């Protein structure tokens, strides 16, 4: 039960960070947020909460999004 709560908390934190980054329209702010989101994804992949390929996939999509901003 404790592990489940810990995993849910971390996944929730990840989803919130992803939504926050996606809602950003300024490139400088998005780059800063991308670094934080990337660190979160790496940490979760290292701990086995999400698969490492999932983390890589999401980081790739987010990097593409950040580059598309004006």
Residue pairs with C-beta under 8 A, 6 or more apart in sequence:
7 49
10 44
10 47
10 49
11 44
11 49
11 50
13 40
14 37
14 40
14 41
14 44
14 50
17 33
17 36
17 37
17 40
18 37
18 58
18 62
20 33
21 30
21 33
21 34
21 37
21 62
21 65
21 66
22 65
24 30
24 33
24 69
25 69
26 69
27 66
27 69
27 70
30 65
30 66
30 69
31 66
34 62
34 63
34 66
37 59
37 62
38 59
38 62
41 50
41 55
41 58
41 59
42 55
44 50
44 55
45 51
45 52
45 54
45 55
45 56
